[in-house]
Amino acid sequence: MCLEFVLKCLSIVLIYSCFVSPMLFADALPVSSAEVASGWTAEMVAQVDQSYAGWDVEIGDADNDGQNEILTTGCPDSRLYLFKKRNGTWESHILAENLAEQKPGMGLAVKVVDLNHDGKNEIALGTGQEKGGTAFLYVFQMDGQKITKQLSCRPECNQSSYTHNLALYDLDNDGIMEIISAYCGGGEIIRYDVDAALTTIEARKIYHLSGSGEESLIEDVDNDGHVEFLTSNGFRAGRARVELFEFDDKGELQTPPRLVLDGYEGNPCFYASLLVGDVDNCGKNELIIGWKKEQKVNKATLLGYRVDQDAKIVYSFERDTEDLDMAYFEKMMVIADANNDKKNELVISTRGDNVSEFITSTHLGHVFQYSVDTSGALQKTMLVNFAEDFAESSWLAAGDADNDGRNDVVLATGKGDRTRPGTSVIILLNSQRSK
């Protein structure tokens, strides 16, 4: 009787897993860690002794060997990590640490870019100062395993402690990219100019937001052939705004902003996250905004806009959903062909770190993919559901991280108190479509 009972229980479990649950456990991860959508696999790239492996993830050829690497930066030791797949095995390298020059400290933004257009990439990185003081900007050059040259700047014109993304573009057509960043805290927008030899960085404040600077993008959002600067001006009750600035012929920011979105449909908001890309594969960019109405109410509204002289809502991906946990998405949204079907999708990861933000969270650890078909219909798929004891948050990037000719989604996780040591992981997600 006991054996018969056990066999019946096993049958029920198998039936449930096959027909009820749309998710499959990833063989490459600990069983308790994550469920991954059918048709996708998850590979453990590395585990690190940081509570947050990422506040940013970048895929690019940082060492100029013709192959992509994964770079992450996080906390509490404000490290810069490089992960590289060589001969089928992932290698991990700590390129730099204590970049905030205080512990705990944060690495908040990392980019791989050829700043002076000499055919060799550099790494740009911005910090977060947990104990106060002005954030640092770094520019690195490296060989295969280590930093060979380092520049840094901590401008006196900035009083804010947290870098919210780095926007890079050759604005004045001198062959060298400029870097613009909006800063969390006081709302300074700082422009950095690097010389051609990469020996100096000059900084100047080009605008001062009314609230906290929460994003920095340089994109052609209105599809007029010219780039604009976009930022989120928020972290203030009922005063979150998305602001769009034009550049003049000399590459200088034109103020005041040309277009301001002050919440959505008459709803004042606390926070706004934003992204620009061709989400519906129409050949033109859309503006994606994730709105959070109230700081301590974790509901997100995710809208897609078509921008010209004004901004019109064309897609409503989410309305007041709790699926997206704390409703912050800076460096947690990407538009790319994530599943290798030759069409772009929108992929979003979530935050659940209420220990840091003092906001109650359910630690969902979700990663979602949104797609728009040719008729404009929307489809939502949960790609990853992290177990709470494994990860509460993740940051992401999309690209060919393992150099197999196919796009991947890379996730860097976070859990617990960001000011303390911990354990976090880097995971490579891959769609099995047409493989």
N, C-alpha and C positions, 0 to 999 in steps of 0.2 A: 504493500500500500504506500509506503514511504517513497519508494522508487517511482511508482506511478504518479504520485503527487508532484515530485520534482520535475518529471518529464513534462507534465501538463503546464507547470509554471514556466519552464523554459520555452515551451511552445508559445505561450502567451507573450513572453518577452520578445521572441523573434517576430511574431506577427505584428506587435506594436512597433518595433524598430523599422520594419519594412514598409508598413502602410500608414502609420500615424506620424512618425517623426520624419520631416523632410531633410534632416541633417545627418551626417555620418561622422563618427569620430575619426580624427586624423591619425593614421598609423604612426606618423613621424613625431607626434607630440605625446606627452604624458596623457593617459586616458582622462584624467580629471581636469585637463587644462582647457580644452576648447572643442566645440563642435564646428565642423566645416561643411558647407553646403555640398550637396551631391554634384559631382562633376568638377570639383575643386580638390586640390591637395594642399597640405600645409607642411612646410619643412622648417625645422628649427635651424636657424643660422647660427645663433650664439645665445648664451646666457651671460649676463653681466651683474656685478655686485653693486648695482645702483637701483634706487627705488624707481627711477624713470630712465629707461634706456633712450627714450626720445622725447624731446619737445619739438624735434624736427627730424625728418628723414630725407636724404637726398640720394639719388642714383646718378652716377656720372663717372667719367674717367678722371679721377683726382690725381693719379700718379702718371698720367700721360703715357700709358703703355698700350693704348688702343683697346683696352678692355674696361668695362664698367665695374665700379665698386659701389658698396652701400656705405654711406656716412650717416652717423647719428650723433646727436648731442643732447644731453639731458642733465640730471642732477642726482645727488647733491654735490658731486665733485666737479661739476662743469667741465666734463671731459669731451673730447672729440674722438670718436671711434671710427675705424675703417674696417669693413668686412669684405673679404675677397674670396671668390671661389677659384681654387687652383687644383687641377688634377682631381676634380670631383669632391674636394674637401674644402670647407669654409675655414679661412684663416681670420683671426681677430687681432687687431692692432690698436693700441691706445696711442694716438698721435700727439695728444696734449691733454693736460688736466689742470685744474684750478685756474681756469681761464678767467673766472670772475674775481680772482685774487682774494677770495674769501670763501670760507666754508661754514655753512652750506652756500652753494652758489649754483647758477644755472647756465647751461648752454641753451639758447632759445631759438636760434635760426642758423642754418648752414646751407650754403650754396656752392656748387661747382661751376666755375665760369672762367672763360678766357678774358680777363679784364682788359688787357692791353693789346688784344688781337695779334699776339705773336705766335699763335699756333699751339700754345701750352696753357693748360687750365690752372687756375688758382682756386683756393678755397676761401670763401668769405664766411665769417661767423660773428654772431652777436650774442651778448650775454644777458643774464638777469641777475641782479644784485639783491639777494634775499635780505641782507643786513643794511640795505640802503646804499646811496652813492650812485654815480652815473654809470650807465652800462658801457661796456667796451665793444669796439668793432675791431676784428682781426682780419688780416689777409695773410694766407699761408701759401707757400710753395713746398712741394714735397717730391721725394724720389719714391722708390717702390715701397718703403716701409716707415719713413720718418720725415718730419718737417725739416726742410733745408733753409727756409727763409721765413721770417715772421715780421709783420708790421702790425702795429696796434694804434688805436686812437681812442681817447676818452675826452670828448670835447667839453670845454667849459661852457659852451652855449646850450648844453643839454643838462637838465636837472633831474631827468627821469631814470628809473632803474631797470626797466624791462624792455628789451628789444622785441617789437612785434613785426617780425618778418623783415626781409631785405629785398627791395625792388631794384633791379639792375637794368640799365639801358644806356646806350651812347646818345645822350640827349643833345649834346652840342656838336656831334659829328666830327669829333677830333680823333677818332680811332680808339678811344679809351672809354670804358663803361663807367658811368657814375652809379652811386649807390644811394638810394633814398630809404629812410626808415621813419615810421611814426612810433612814438614811444609811449608806453603804458605808464600812467602816473599823471604827469603834467601836460602831456599832449603835444610835445615838441615834434616837429617834422624836420629832420636833419638830413642834409645832403652832404655826401662824402665824395671828394675828387681825389683820385690817385694819379700820380705821375706815370709817364710811360715806362720808366725804369723800375717802377714799383719800389720806390725808396721813401716816399712820403704820402701821407694822407692828410688832406685839409678838410675841415668840417665847418659848416655854417647852417644856422637855423633859417629855413625858408618859409615857415609858417608855424602858427601856434593854434592848435585846436582848442575848442571850448571845453572839451572833456578829455578822456584818455584815448590815446592813439592805439587802436587794437588791430590794425592790419595795414599792409603796404603792398600795393600792386601797381605795376606799370603795364598796361595792356591797351589794345585798340578795342575798347568795349562797345563803341558806337559804329564800328566798321566803316570809318571814314578815311582809312589809310594813315591815320596819325594816332600815336599812343596817347593815353591819358593816365593820370595818377589817381588811384582810388584808395580811400582809406575808410576805416570804421572809427567814428568819433563817438565814444560811448562810455560804458561802465558807469553810467549815471542814471538814476531812476527816471524813467519816462523821457530820456533825452538822447537815446541812441540815434545816430544819423550816419548814413552812408553818403560820403561826399566825393564828387568827381571834379578834378581840376584839369584844365588844359595846360599845355606848354606853349610858349611863344617860339618864334623862329630861331632864337638863340638857345633854346632848351631850358629856359627859366620857367618856373611855376607861375601861372597866372592866377592871381587871387582877386576876389573871393572865389569859392568853388562855382563852377558853371552849373552844376546840378546837385541838389541835395534831396535825399530820400529820408524823411523824418518819420520813421516807423512805417507801417503798411496799413492801408485801408482805414485810416483814422485811428489805428491802435498805436499808442505810444509804447516804446520799448526800452529795455535796459541795455541790450547788447545786440550787435549784428556781426555775423561772420560773412565773408564774401569771397567769391571765386569768379573768374572769367574763363569761358571756353565755349566750344561748339558742342553743346550737350545733345542737340537733336540732329546733328550731322547734316545741317542745311548749308554749310559753307560759311556761316557767319557766327560770330560770338554772341553768347548770351551772358547775362549777369545773374549769378546765383547768390541769393542772400538767405542766410539762416537767422531768423529773428527770435529773440527771447524777450518776452514781455516784462517779466518780473524776475529779479535776481534770485529769489528763493523759491520760485515755482518752476520746476523743470519740465517745461513744455516748449516744444520748438515748432515754428512755422517756417517751412522751407519753400521758397518761391523762385521761379525763373523769370527774368525780365528781358525784354527787348528794348534796347536803349538807342534813341536818336536825339531829338531835342528834349524829350522827356523819357521816362521809363514806364513801360506798360507790362503788367503781369501777363505772361503767356503760359506758364506752367505752375501748377500747385502740387508740389511733391509731398508736402506734409502740412497738416493744419492742427496746431495745438496738440501734437503727439508727445507722449512720454517715452516713445521708443528710442529717442535720441538723447536720453538721459539729461545731462546738465545743459545741453543746448549751446555749447561752445564748440566751434569747429575751426579755429585758426590752425592752419597747416594740417588739418584733418579732413580736407576735401580735395578731390582731384577729378579732373575730367580727362579721360584717356580711354584707349581701347584696352580695357583691363582684361577682358576675356578672349581676346584675339579673334573676334568675329568681324574685324575690319570696320567696326563702328565704335564711336565713343560712348562711354557710359559715365555717370556720376557715381563716385564711390566715396562714402563717408564713414569715418570711425567716430567713436563717442568717448566722452570723458565722464568719469564717475568718482573723482577724487575730492570728496567732501571734506576730508581731513585738511586739505590745503585751502579750500574755498569756504569752509564753514557753512556748507549747504547740504541738506540731507539728500543723499543719492542712493539709488538702488543698485549701483555698480553693474550696470547691464553689460558693459564690455562688448557692445555690438559693432559689427561692420556691415553696412548695407550697400547694395548696388541698385541704382535707379537707371532705367533705360527709357528712351522715347522712341516709339516705332514711327513708321512713315505716316500714319494717320494722326499722330500726336498723342496717342494713348500711352500712359505711363505704366511701367512695371517695376515692382520693388522686390528685391531678393535679399534675404539675410545671408551674407557670405560666411560670417564668423559669429559665434556666440561664446565668448570667453567665460569659463567658470570663475566665479568671484574670488576664489582662493588663489587664482593664477594671475589674473589681470583685471583691472578696473577701467583702464583707459588705454587707448593706442593712438599713435600718430602714423601717417602713411605717406607713401610715394608709389608711383607706378612707372614701370619701364623695364628694360631687359637687364635685370640685376645679375643674373647668372650667366649671361652671354651665350644663351642657347638659341637666340634669334626670335624669342617669344617674349611678350610682355609679362611681367609679374606685378603683384601688389606686395609691397614690403610693409610690415607693421612693426613698430617699436612700442613696447608696452610700458605701462606705469601702474604702480599700486602703492597705496598707503601714504604715509607722510613724506612729502617730497624733500623735506629738510633732513631726513635721516637715511642711513644706508638701507639697502633692501635687495631684492632680486627681481630682475626684469629680463625680457627676452626680445630677440629680433626674429621675426617669422617671415618666411617667403610663401606667399599664396600663389598658386598657379592653376589656371583653368585647363582642363583636359580636352577642351574643344579642339577637334581636328589635329590632335597631337600625333 
